[in-house]
């Protein structure tokens, strides 16, 4: 992608730092500024340039974002290179290392592509650069190339804008040549600039005229001044172009008549900036037709006048050209007879309104063949009839419409891409494709997915007409069942290629459908159809079907390319989601294989939940356990080994197995079990740290008669358990500060906490993934957990566990979550059915609690 330095127009070597030009500031152009900004955002760089070129050289017409830098040699090289120019590290590249922009640290890496017009000629360059070196990927190059391809419309519009300004300058020079003075009224500063002719008409010298409105008012006849000010205000407010005829009182006592015309120049937001215009002296003969005619004939703008009977009275040369008739054919003839297609259009209504109201009008309108052009028209009435000047703006309109279509396509691609990458639910995002592509690419659309066995399933549809959306949905529900083997959808599936029907789609598609599907399709009446495969890594994952109605043009080449790009991105999203699902299934299976089902002691209901993190193959160190000790006590464990990988899972399995064996064989208290475990981990070189809570439910015969159970627990740096009492109150179980994590200081003593629990109490042990995430600290999460538990105090244990996970976890959890819930049922009756069967080894004593 990198070429040798090329020779510029002046013979110097492009990219030679010795001949590097000074920094060129591109002429501002809003559309190209948006394109440059889009390129910078899309490739995550600090700076971008979009600029017109001529023979490979930047012209200065374009836009940039970010820091300005003297990069013209790089722009020229990119414009002249046969392929995209990618510079990964400019400082290490002898061609560019000496450029000031490189030595200063502004440019560390550069990527530029030429912009080619419809005739394949290079008309501009689109480039991005960044202070840091960067290895440009094929995706980067393809994205910038795609942006450059759709930038042609913007560049052509920029060129037309430049030509439009040249035409305006030619008009001003022509006016000056006719002896007409020109003026420039800066509305922001209030400064008026006059040429020599205007100064002469007002009786000022250049030294005497201070450029103020007061100096202008001082010469205008007092009777005419209010009318002139009103004309200026109407022009500034956009109600009418500026036009006025007024008297000027000279210091000598002489009175002159001045006729002035002007136009307000506005910025993109419509804010008025300047009033530009011309004035001429009509004193000697206020209808000095000869002089005015010379001015009008020299204007590049078409001009004609009609009398009150709508007969042409004057036509300049440019009007002859645009109206496609000679003045001999036009003068004295009725405008409506010569141009009957104007009846009922804006030309008709606006011209008649101007004569009826006496107010000027301005509008844009299209005249059908034979003129077949868009015109910008301004007309003002006078006592004799109507004066009209107009410009052919067809090229400008076409370029503007193409730029708007390009912007819509870019916005569509960006929206679809954002939707596809924003969620792991690729099926849902792909189903929404139909809504995205309607109406930009289609009148209605259907999205289909294909499973590993080749079976098709329609997952989404949308129609631009709300009244036809249910009809479209019904068609999707029945069309696959009656689809013939040679249907376009099946051909696209078999070939993994695009199938196009540019006309007569309703008749052709109805031949491969049967029953209700055929009837529904004929009601939807598509005129053209496009079936695009959703592919990734050589696999077909679905199809996207686009339909356009009668009256819609077929998809253009650019539109079809955009549709293909969207289909490719959707296919990749589906493939990534499928891969993610398989990986997550493997990870979750591995994690669950390391855990065991909970015990089911008498009158004690134990439920466990494990929810893996959303990231695929991210097995973690969260674990739970519940088992019986030889004396019948029920042990509950929750723990978390540091880390989120296979090593963490392996360490978790070791720690869990050690704890389970120590607790069973020793029969010790929770604190004794944790202390022994900590020492065993040090002795066996289990190099990890972990948090854990070990709890034991105990009961004497007296306590059983009283309906209470003792809970003894020890906490090694873990979150405190949450207790739901029978009366619905919720509390955290703490006994001072928790002891240190496992794996830190095995020699330090550990403590047991204990509490008497009434039967009907519920105990919850959980890991930190339930209450902590990036946008929520642990205290907020614990408070929310207590609220949810209190709200669901009377729910059965399974529903309580499920509701806790549903209300506290985001759709895509960032961390693993383990949850153990224990409910102590009353012991003065049979074992509750919800507690499950009683499954115990035969040689264990009956459990106490």
C-alpha positions in Angstrom: 0.0 0.0 0.0 3.0 2.3 0.3 4.5 3.7 -2.9 7.6 5.6 -3.8 7.6 9.5 -3.5 6.0 11.0 -6.7 6.9 14.1 -8.7 4.6 17.1 -8.3 3.6 19.5 -11.0 6.6 21.8 -10.4 9.0 18.9 -10.7 9.9 18.6 -7.0 9.7 15.2 -5.3 6.6 14.8 -3.3 7.5 13.9 0.2 10.9 15.6 0.1 11.1 17.5 3.4 13.4 20.0 1.9 10.6 21.2 -0.4 7.8 20.8 2.2 5.3 23.7 1.8 4.1 25.7 4.6 0.9 24.7 6.4 -2.1 25.2 4.1 -5.4 26.1 5.8 -8.2 24.5 3.8 -11.1 26.8 2.8 -13.9 25.9 5.3 -16.7 23.7 3.9 -19.3 22.3 6.3 -20.0 19.1 4.4 -16.3 18.2 4.1 -15.8 19.1 7.7 -18.4 16.5 8.6 -16.7 14.0 6.4 -13.3 14.7 8.0 -14.8 14.5 11.4 -16.5 11.1 10.5 -13.1 9.8 9.3 -11.4 10.9 12.5 -14.1 9.3 14.7 -14.3 6.1 12.6 -10.5 5.4 12.8 -10.1 6.8 16.3 -7.4 9.3 15.3 -6.8 12.9 16.4 -6.7 14.6 13.0 -8.2 14.2 9.5 -8.2 16.1 6.2 -10.6 16.1 3.2 -9.3 18.2 0.4 -9.7 18.9 -3.3 -6.6 18.3 -5.5 -5.6 19.3 -9.0 -3.0 17.2 -10.7 -2.3 15.6 -7.3 -1.7 19.0 -5.6 -4.0 20.2 -2.7 -5.9 23.2 -3.8 -6.8 24.5 -0.3 -10.5 23.8 -0.8 -11.6 21.3 1.8 -11.7 20.8 5.5 -9.7 19.5 8.4 -10.3 18.4 12.1 -7.8 18.3 14.8 -4.3 19.9 14.7 -3.2 21.7 11.5 0.1 20.4 10.3 2.2 20.9 7.1 1.2 17.6 5.5 0.8 18.7 1.9 3.7 16.3 0.7 1.8 13.4 2.3 -1.5 14.5 0.8 0.1 14.8 -2.7 1.8 11.5 -2.4 -1.6 9.9 -1.3 -3.3 11.5 -4.3 -0.8 10.3 -6.8 -0.1 6.9 -5.3 -1.7 3.9 -7.2 -2.9 2.4 -3.9 -3.7 3.8 -0.4 -0.6 5.3 1.3 -0.1 3.9 4.8 2.7 5.2 7.0 2.9 3.3 10.2 5.8 5.1 11.8 6.7 8.4 10.0 9.8 8.9 12.1 11.2 5.6 11.0 10.4 6.2 7.4 13.2 8.0 5.5 10.8 9.5 3.1 8.9 11.5 5.8 11.2 11.6 8.8 12.4 15.1 8.1 9.0 16.6 7.6 8.4 19.4 10.2 5.1 17.8 11.1 6.9 14.6 11.9 9.9 16.1 13.7 7.6 18.2 15.8 5.7 15.1 16.9 2.3 16.2 15.3 2.4 13.3 12.8 3.5 9.9 13.9 1.4 7.8 11.5 -0.6 8.6 8.4 -3.2 6.9 6.1 -4.4 8.6 2.9 -6.5 7.5 0.0 -7.3 9.2 -3.3 -10.8 10.3 -4.1 -11.8 9.5 -7.7 -14.6 11.1 -9.7 -16.9 9.2 -12.0 -14.3 9.4 -14.7 -11.7 7.7 -12.4 -9.8 10.9 -12.3 -8.3 11.8 -8.9 -10.2 14.9 -7.6 -9.2 14.9 -4.0 -7.7 13.1 -1.1 -9.0 11.9 2.3 -6.4 11.3 5.0 -6.1 10.7 8.7 -3.0 11.1 10.9 -2.1 10.7 14.6 0.8 11.7 16.8 1.5 8.1 17.8 2.8 5.3 15.4 0.1 2.9 14.3 -0.1 -0.2 12.3 -2.9 0.3 9.9 -5.0 -2.8 9.3 -6.8 -3.8 6.2 -10.1 -2.9 8.0 -8.7 0.7 8.5 -7.7 1.0 4.8 -11.1 -0.4 3.6 -13.1 1.9 5.9 -11.2 5.0 4.7 -11.5 3.9 1.1 -15.2 3.5 1.5 -15.5 6.9 3.0 -13.5 8.4 0.1 -15.7 6.6 -2.4 -18.8 8.3 -1.0 -17.0 11.7 -0.6 -17.2 12.4 -4.3 -20.6 14.0 -4.0 -19.3 16.4 -1.3 -16.3 17.3 -3.3 -18.3 18.0 -6.4 -20.7 20.1 -4.4 -17.7 22.0 -3.0 -16.4 22.6 -6.6 -19.8 23.9 -7.6 -19.9 26.2 -4.6 -16.5 27.7 -5.7 -17.9 28.1 -9.3 -21.0 29.8 -7.9 -18.8 32.4 -6.0 -16.8 33.0 -9.2 -20.0 33.7 -11.1 -21.0 36.2 -8.4 -17.6 37.9 -8.8 -18.0 38.1 -12.5 -21.4 39.7 -12.0 -19.9 42.3 -9.8 -17.2 43.1 -12.3 -19.8 43.3 -15.0 -21.8 45.7 -12.9 -18.7 47.8 -12.3 -18.0 47.8 -16.1 -21.5 49.3 -16.7 -20.8 52.3 -14.5 -22.8 51.0 -11.6 -21.5 51.5 -8.1 -21.3 48.6 -5.7 -21.8 48.5 -1.9 -21.0 46.1 0.9 -22.8 46.6 4.2 -21.3 44.5 7.0 -24.3 43.8 9.2 -22.2 42.7 12.2 -19.9 45.7 12.4 -22.2 48.2 10.7 -19.4 49.3 8.3 -20.5 50.2 4.8 -17.9 49.9 2.0 -18.5 51.8 -1.3 -16.5 51.8 -4.5 -15.5 55.0 -6.2 -18.7 55.2 -8.3 -20.9 55.0 -5.2 -18.8 57.7 -3.4 -19.2 59.9 -6.5 -23.0 59.4 -6.6 -23.3 60.4 -3.0 -20.9 63.4 -3.2 -18.3 62.0 -0.9 -14.5 61.6 -1.3 -12.9 58.5 0.1 -11.5 60.6 3.0 -14.9 62.1 3.8 -16.9 58.9 3.9 -16.4 57.2 7.3 -18.4 54.0 6.3 -21.2 54.5 8.8 -24.9 54.3 8.3 -25.2 57.8 9.6 -23.1 59.1 6.7 -25.4 57.2 4.3 -28.5 58.7 6.0 -27.1 62.2 5.9 -27.3 62.2 2.1 -30.7 60.4 1.6 -33.7 62.7 1.2 -35.6 62.8 4.6 -38.9 61.9 2.8 -37.3 58.8 1.3 -35.2 57.6 4.3 -38.0 55.6 6.2 -38.8 53.7 3.0 -35.1 52.9 2.4 -34.6 51.7 6.0 -37.7 49.5 5.6 -36.3 47.9 2.4 -33.1 47.2 4.2 -34.9 45.6 7.2 -37.1 43.5 4.9 -34.0 42.2 3.1 -32.2 41.4 6.4 -35.2 39.6 7.8 -35.5 37.6 4.6 -38.9 39.0 3.6 -37.6 40.4 0.2 -34.5 41.1 -1.7 -33.2 44.7 -1.2 -34.5 47.2 -3.8 -35.0 50.9 -3.5 -35.2 54.0 -5.5 -34.5 57.2 -3.6 -33.2 60.8 -3.8 -29.8 61.9 -2.7 -29.2 65.5 -1.5 -25.7 66.7 -2.4 -23.8 69.5 -0.5 -24.2 71.7 -3.6 -28.0 71.5 -3.3 -28.3 69.2 -6.3 -30.7 66.3 -6.1 -29.9 62.9 -7.7 -32.1 59.8 -8.1 -30.4 56.5 -7.2 -31.8 53.0 -7.9 -30.3 50.3 -5.8 -30.6 46.5 -5.7 -29.0 44.1 -3.3 -29.0 40.7 -1.7 -28.2 39.5 1.9 -25.4 37.0 2.3 -26.2 34.5 5.1 -24.3 31.7 6.9 -25.4 28.1 7.0 -27.7 28.7 9.9 -29.5 31.5 8.0 -27.9 34.4 10.1 -27.5 37.5 7.9 -23.9 38.5 7.5 -23.7 41.2 4.7 -25.9 43.2 2.4 -24.2 43.2 -1.1 -25.5 45.1 -4.0 -25.2 47.8 -6.6 -26.7 51.2 -7.3 -26.8 53.5 -10.3 -27.7 57.1 -11.0 -31.1 57.5 -12.8 -31.3 61.3 -12.6 -30.8 62.1 -16.3 -33.3 59.6 -17.5 -34.7 57.4 -14.8 -35.2 54.7 -17.3 -31.7 54.8 -19.0 -32.5 51.6 -20.7 -29.3 51.5 -22.8 -27.0 51.5 -19.8 -29.1 49.1 -17.8 -29.3 46.8 -20.9 -25.5 46.7 -21.2 -25.3 45.7 -17.5 -27.9 43.0 -17.9 -26.4 41.7 -21.1 -23.1 41.3 -19.4 -24.5 39.5 -16.4 -24.0 35.7 -16.2 -27.5 35.5 -14.5 -30.6 35.1 -16.7 -32.9 38.1 -16.7 -36.2 38.9 -18.3 -39.2 41.2 -17.8 -42.8 40.9 -18.7 -45.6 43.5 -18.8 -48.9 43.2 -16.9 -50.3 41.2 -19.8 -47.5 38.6 -19.3 -45.8 39.5 -22.5 -42.0 39.4 -22.7 -40.6 42.9 -22.8 -36.9 42.2 -22.3 -34.7 39.1 -22.4 -30.9 39.0 -21.9 -28.5 36.6 -23.6 -28.3 34.2 -20.6 -32.1 34.0 -20.4 -32.2 33.1 -24.2 -29.8 30.2 -23.4 -31.7 28.9 -20.4 -35.2 29.4 -22.0 -33.9 27.7 -25.2 -35.5 30.3 -27.4 -34.1 33.4 -29.2 -35.3 36.8 -28.1 -37.1 37.2 -31.5 -39.2 34.2 -30.5 -39.9 35.6 -27.0 -40.4 39.3 -27.2 -44.0 40.3 -27.3 -45.2 36.7 -26.8 -47.3 35.5 -23.8 -45.1 33.6 -21.3 -47.9 31.1 -20.5 -48.5 30.3 -24.1 -44.8 29.7 -24.7 -44.3 27.7 -21.5 -47.7 26.0 -20.7 -46.2 23.5 -18.3 -45.6 26.3 -15.9 -49.4 26.5 -15.2 -50.2 25.5 -11.6 -46.5 25.4 -10.6 -44.5 27.7 -8.3 -43.7 29.8 -11.4 -47.4 30.5 -11.9 -48.5 31.0 -8.3 -45.5 33.0 -7.2 -45.4 35.4 -10.2 -49.1 36.1 -9.9 -48.8 36.7 -6.2 -46.0 39.2 -6.8 -48.1 41.2 -9.2 -51.2 40.9 -6.9 -49.4 42.0 -3.7 -46.7 44.2 -5.1 -44.1 42.3 -3.0 -41.0 40.5 -4.4 -40.9 36.7 -4.3 -38.0 34.2 -4.3 -38.2 30.4 -4.7 -36.7 27.3 -6.2 -38.7 25.1 -8.6 -38.3 22.5 -11.3 -39.5 23.0 -14.8 -40.3 19.8 -16.7 -38.9 18.9 -20.2 -37.9 20.4 -22.5 -36.1 22.6 -20.0 -35.9 19.8 -17.4 -34.0 21.9 -14.9 -34.1 23.3 -11.4 -34.1 27.1 -11.2 -33.4 29.6 -8.4 -35.8 32.5 -9.1 -36.2 36.0 -7.8 -38.9 38.3 -9.1 -40.0 41.8 -8.1 -43.0 43.8 -9.4 -42.9 47.4 -10.7 -45.5 49.6 -12.3 -44.8 48.2 -15.7 -45.0 44.5 -14.8 -42.5 41.9 -13.4 -38.7 41.7 -13.5 -37.3 38.2 -13.1 -33.7 36.9 -12.7 -33.0 33.2 -12.4 -30.1 30.7 -12.2 -29.9 27.1 -13.4 -29.1 25.3 -10.1 -29.7 21.7 -11.4 -26.0 20.7 -10.9 -26.0 22.2 -7.4 -29.2 20.4 -6.5 -28.0 17.1 -7.9 -24.7 17.4 -6.0 -26.6 18.3 -2.8 -29.0 15.4 -3.1 -26.2 13.0 -3.8 -24.4 14.4 -0.7 -27.6 13.9 1.3 -27.9 10.4 0.1 -24.3 9.7 0.9 -24.8 11.1 4.4 -27.9 8.9 4.9 -26.0 5.8 3.8 -23.1 6.6 6.1 -25.5 7.3 9.0 -27.2 4.0 8.2 -24.0 2.0 8.2 -22.9 3.7 11.5 -26.3 3.0 13.1 -26.4 -0.6 12.1 -22.7 -1.1 13.2 -23.4 0.5 16.6 -26.5 -1.7 17.1 -24.7 -4.9 16.2 -21.7 -4.3 18.5 -23.7 -2.8 21.4 -25.3 -6.2 22.4 -24.4 -9.8 22.6 -28.0 -10.6 21.5 -27.0 -10.7 17.8 -30.3 -12.4 16.8 -32.2 -9.4 18.2 -29.9 -6.9 16.6 -30.0 -8.7 13.2 -33.8 -8.8 13.4 -33.8 -5.0 13.8 -32.0 -4.7 10.5 -35.3 -4.5 8.7 -36.2 -1.4 10.7 -32.8 0.2 10.0 -32.8 -0.3 6.2 -36.4 1.0 5.7 -36.9 3.5 4.1 -33.3 4.4 3.1 -32.7 1.3 1.1 -36.2 -0.4 0.8 -39.9 0.1 1.1 -40.1 -3.0 3.2 -37.6 -5.7 4.3 -37.4 -9.2 5.8 -34.5 -10.7 7.7 -33.9 -14.4 7.8 -31.4 -16.5 9.8 -30.1 -20.0 8.8 -29.1 -22.5 11.4 -26.3 -25.0 11.2 -28.6 -27.6 9.6 -29.6 -25.1 6.8 -33.1 -24.5 8.1 -34.3 -20.9 7.5 -36.2 -18.8 10.0 -37.6 -15.3 9.4 -36.7 -13.2 12.5 -37.7 -9.6 11.6 -39.7 -7.5 9.1 -40.6 -3.8 8.7 -42.6 -1.7 6.2 -42.4 2.0 5.7 -46.2 2.2 5.7 -47.5 1.6 9.2 -50.7 0.3 7.8 -48.9 -2.5 6.0 -46.6 -3.7 8.8 -49.0 -6.3 10.2 -49.5 -7.6 6.6 -45.7 -7.8 6.2 -45.4 -9.7 9.5 -48.1 -12.2 8.4 -46.3 -12.7 5.1 -43.1 -13.6 7.0 -44.9 -16.1 9.2 -46.2 -18.1 6.2 -43.8 -17.6 3.3 -41.1 -20.1 4.2 -43.6 -23.0 4.4 -44.7 -22.5 0.8 -41.4 -21.5 -0.8 -40.4 -23.4 -4.0 -36.9 -24.8 -4.5 -36.1 -22.2 -7.2 -37.2 -19.2 -5.1 -34.7 -16.3 -5.0 -34.3 -16.8 -1.2 -33.3 -20.5 -1.7 -31.0 -19.6 -4.7 -29.2 -17.0 -2.5 -28.9 -19.7 0.2 -27.5 -22.2 -2.2 -25.0 -19.9 -4.0 -24.3 -17.6 -0.9 -24.7 -14.8 -3.3 -26.9 -11.8 -4.1 -30.1 -12.3 -6.1 -31.6 -9.2 -7.9 -35.0 -8.7 -9.5 -35.1 -5.1 -10.8 -38.7 -5.2 -12.2 -41.9 -7.2 -12.0 -40.9 -8.7 -8.7 -44.5 -9.3 -7.5 -45.3 -11.5 -10.6 -42.0 -13.4 -10.5 -42.0 -14.0 -6.7 -45.7 -15.1 -6.7 -44.8 -18.0 -9.0 -42.5 -19.5 -6.4 -45.1 -19.1 -3.5 -48.3 -20.9 -2.7 -51.4 -20.4 -0.7 -51.7 -17.5 1.7 -48.1 -16.4 1.2 -48.8 -15.8 -2.5 -51.9 -13.7 -1.8 -50.1 -11.6 0.8 -47.2 -11.0 -1.5 -49.5 -9.7 -4.3 -51.1 -7.3 -1.8 -47.6 -6.0 -0.8 -46.9 -5.6 -4.6 -43.1 -5.3 -4.7 -41.7 -4.0 -8.0 -38.0 -4.9 -7.3 -36.4 -7.3 -4.9 -32.9 -7.9 -3.6 -31.8 -10.9 -1.5 -28.4 -10.5 0.1 -26.6 -13.2 2.1 -25.4 -12.7 5.6 -22.0 -14.4 5.6 -18.9 -14.7 7.8 -15.8 -16.8 7.6 -17.2 -18.8 4.7 -20.4 -19.6 6.4 -23.9 -18.5 5.5 -25.8 -17.4 8.6 -28.9 -15.7 7.0 -30.3 -13.4 4.3 -31.7 -9.9 4.1 -34.5 -9.3 1.6 -35.1 -5.8 0.4 -38.3 -4.8 -1.6 -39.0 -1.6 -3.4 -42.5 -0.6 -4.7 -43.8 0.7 -8.0 -42.6 4.3 -8.4 -39.3 3.6 -6.5 -36.2 3.6 -8.6 -34.1 0.4 -8.4 -31.2 0.5 -6.0 -28.2 2.5 -7.3 -24.8 1.0 -7.3 -23.8 2.9 -4.2 -27.1 1.9 -2.4 -26.5 -1.8 -3.3 -22.9 -1.6 -2.1 -24.2 -0.1 1.2 -26.7 -2.9 1.5 -23.9 -5.5 0.9 -21.7 -3.8 3.5 -24.6 -3.9 6.1 -25.3 -7.6 5.3 -21.6 -8.5 5.8 -21.5 -6.8 9.1 -24.7 -8.5 10.2 -23.3 -11.9 9.2 -20.1 -11.2 11.2 -22.2 -10.2 14.2 -24.2 -13.4 14.0 -21.0 -15.5 13.6 -19.4 -13.8 16.6 -22.5 -14.3 18.7 -22.6 -18.0 17.8 -19.0 -18.4 18.7 -19.5 -16.5 21.9 -22.5 -18.7 22.8 -20.5 -21.9 22.3 -17.5 -20.5 24.3 -19.8 -19.4 27.1 -21.5 -22.8 27.2 -18.1 -24.5 27.5 -17.0 -22.1 30.2 -20.3 -22.4 32.2 -20.2 -26.2 31.9 -16.6 -26.3 33.2 -17.5 -24.0 36.1 -20.6 -26.0 37.0 -18.8 -29.3 36.8 -16.6 -28.1 39.7 -19.7 -27.5 42.0 -22.0 -30.0 43.6 -25.7 -30.1 44.4 -26.7 -28.8 47.8 -27.6 -31.2 50.7 -31.3 -31.7 51.7 -31.4 -32.1 55.5 -34.7 -32.5 57.3 -36.9 -29.3 57.5 -34.1 -27.3 55.9 -34.5 -26.0 52.3 -31.3 -25.2 50.5 -31.2 -23.5 47.0 -28.1 -22.5 45.0 -27.7 -20.3 41.9 -24.6 -19.7 39.8 -24.5 -17.1 37.0 -21.4 -16.8 34.9 -19.9 -13.6 33.6 -21.1 -12.4 30.2 -17.6 -12.6 28.7 -17.1 -15.9 26.9 -14.6 -18.5 28.3 -14.2 -16.4 31.4 -14.4 -19.1 34.1 -13.9 -17.6 37.5 -13.2 -18.4 41.1 -16.7 -18.0 42.7 -17.9 -21.1 44.5 -20.5 -22.4 46.9 -20.9 -25.6 48.9 -23.2 -27.2 51.4 -22.7 -30.5 53.2 -23.3 -32.3 56.5 -20.7 -33.0 59.1 -20.6 -36.4 60.9 -22.5 -35.0 63.9 -25.4 -33.9 61.7 -24.6 -30.2 61.5 -25.2 -28.5 58.2 -22.3 -26.6 56.8 -22.8 -23.7 54.2 -19.9 -22.2 52.3 -19.6 -19.2 49.9 -16.2 -18.2 48.5 -14.3 -16.3 45.8 -10.8 -17.1 44.7 -9.1 -14.0 43.1 -9.0 -14.0 39.3 -11.2 -14.7 36.3 -9.5 -17.4 34.2 -8.8 -21.1 34.1 -6.0 -20.7 36.8 -8.6 -19.1 39.1 -11.0 -22.0 38.5 -8.3 -24.6 39.2 -7.3 -22.8 42.4 -10.9 -22.6 43.4 -11.3 -26.3 43.0 -8.3 -26.9 45.2 -9.4 -24.6 48.0 -13.0 -25.9 47.9 -11.9 -29.5 48.1 -9.5 -28.8 51.0 -12.2 -26.9 52.9 -14.7 -29.6 52.3 -12.3 -32.4 53.5 -11.1 -30.4 56.5 -14.6 -29.5 57.6 -15.9 -33.1 57.3 -13.0 -34.9 58.9 -12.4 -32.4 61.8 -16.0 -31.6 62.6 -14.6 -28.3 63.8 -16.2 -24.8 64.1 -16.2 -22.5 61.1 -13.2 -20.5 62.5 -11.3 -23.7 63.2 -12.0 -24.9 59.6 -10.8 -21.6 58.1 -7.7 -21.5 60.2 -6.8 -25.1 59.3 -7.5 -24.4 55.6 -5.3 -21.3 55.7 -2.4 -23.3 57.1 -3.0 -26.2 54.7 -2.9 -23.8 51.7 0.5 -22.4 53.0 1.8 -25.9 53.6 0.7 -27.3 50.2 1.9 -24.2 48.3 -1.6 -23.3 47.0 -0.5 -19.9 45.8 -3.7 -17.9 45.8 -5.8 -15.7 47.9 -9.5 -16.1 48.6 -12.4 -14.8 50.5 -14.9 -17.1 52.2 -17.7 -17.4 54.7 -18.2 -20.8 56.5 -21.5 -21.2 58.4 -22.8 -24.1 60.5 -26.4 -24.7 61.5 -26.5 -26.4 64.9 -29.4 -27.5 67.2 -29.7 -29.2 70.6 -32.8 -31.1 71.7 -33.8 -28.2 73.9 -33.4 -25.8 71.0 -35.5 -28.0 68.8 -38.3 -27.9 71.4 -38.0 -24.1 71.5 -38.2 -23.8 67.7 -34.8 -22.1 67.3 -31.5 -23.0 65.6 -28.0 -21.7 66.3 -26.0 -20.3 63.4 -22.2 -20.1 63.9 -20.1 -18.5 61.2 -16.6 -17.2 60.4 -15.8 -14.6 57.7 -12.5 -14.5 55.9 -12.7 -11.1 54.2 -16.0 -11.8 52.4 -19.2 -9.9 52.2 -21.5 -10.5 55.2 -24.5 -12.9 54.9 -28.0 -11.4 54.8 -30.6 -12.7 57.2 -34.4 -12.4 56.5 -36.3 -12.9 59.7 -39.8 -14.4 59.9 -41.2 -10.9 60.7 -39.9 -9.6 57.3 -37.0 -7.6 58.7 -33.6 -7.8 57.0 -30.2 -7.6 58.6 -26.5 -8.2 57.7 -24.7 -10.8 59.9 -21.5 -9.1 61.2 -19.4 -9.7 64.3 -17.0 -6.8 64.1 -14.5 -6.4 61.3 -14.1 -9.6 59.1 -10.9 -11.6 59.5 -8.2 -11.5 56.9 -8.5 -13.2 53.5 -7.2 -16.7 53.1 -3.6 -16.9 51.9 -2.4 -13.8 53.7 -1.4 -14.5 57.3 -2.2 -18.1 58.4 -0.8 -17.6 61.9 -3.4 -15.0 62.9 -6.4 -16.3 64.9 -9.9 -16.3 63.5 -13.2 -15.7 65.3 -16.7 -17.3 65.2 -19.9 -15.3 65.3 -23.1 -16.8 66.4 -26.8 -16.0 66.5 -30.1 -17.8 67.3 -32.4 -18.1 64.4 -36.2 -18.6 64.7 -37.6 -21.2 62.4 -39.0 -19.5 59.2 -35.8 -17.5 58.9 -33.9 -17.3 55.6 -30.2 -16.9 55.2 -28.4 -15.6 52.0 -24.7 -16.1 51.2 -23.4 -14.5 48.0 -20.3 -13.3 46.1 -19.5 -9.7 45.3 -20.6 -9.9 41.6 -24.2 -9.7 42.9 -23.8 -6.2 44.5 -20.7 -4.6 42.9 -20.1 -3.3 39.4 -18.4 -0.4 37.7 -21.3 2.0 38.1 -22.3 0.9 41.6 -20.2 0.5 44.8 -20.7 -2.3 47.3 -22.7 -0.2 49.8 -25.2 0.8 47.2 -25.5 -2.8 46.0 -26.0 -4.2 49.6 -28.7 -1.6 50.2 -30.5 -2.6 47.0 -30.2 -6.3 48.0 -31.8 -5.6 51.4 -34.7 -3.7 49.7 -35.4 -6.6 47.2 -35.3 -9.2 49.9 -37.7 -7.2 52.1 -40.1 -6.7 49.2 -40.0 -10.5 48.5 -40.1 -11.7 52.1 -43.1 -13.9 51.6 -42.0 -15.5 48.3 -41.0 -19.1 48.1 -37.2 -19.8 48.1 -36.8 -20.5 44.4 -38.8 -17.4 43.4 -36.8 -15.3 45.9 -33.4 -16.5 44.3 -34.6 -15.9 40.8 -36.0 -12.4 41.6 -32.8 -11.4 43.3 -30.7 -12.2 40.3 -33.2 -10.6 37.9 -33.5 -7.3 39.7 -29.8 -6.9 40.8 -27.9 -8.2 37.8 -27.5 -6.3 34.5 -28.3 -8.1 31.3 -24.7 -8.9 30.7 -23.0 -9.4 34.1 -19.3 -8.4 34.3 -18.5 -10.9 37.0 -19.5 -14.4 38.2 -22.2 -14.6 40.8 -22.8 -17.5 43.3 -25.7 -17.5 45.7 -26.7 -19.9 48.5 -30.2 -19.5 50.1 -31.3 -21.5 53.2 -34.8 -21.4 54.7 -35.4 -23.0 58.1 -38.9 -24.5 58.1 -40.8 -25.2 61.3 -40.1 -28.6 62.8 -43.4 -29.2 64.6 -44.9 -30.9 61.5 -44.0 -33.1 58.5 -41.1 -32.0 56.3 -42.4 -29.4 53.8 -42.7 -30.6 50.2 -40.7 -27.5 48.9 -37.7 -28.6 50.9 -37.3 -31.6 48.6 -36.6 -35.3 49.3 -34.4 -36.3 52.2 -31.2 -37.7 50.7 -28.5 -38.7 53.2 -25.8 -41.4 53.4 -27.1 -44.3 55.5 -24.2 -44.1 58.1 -24.7 -40.4 59.0 -26.7 -39.5 62.1 -29.9 -37.6 61.6 -29.2 -33.9 61.2 -30.0 -31.5 64.1 -31.5 -28.5 62.3 
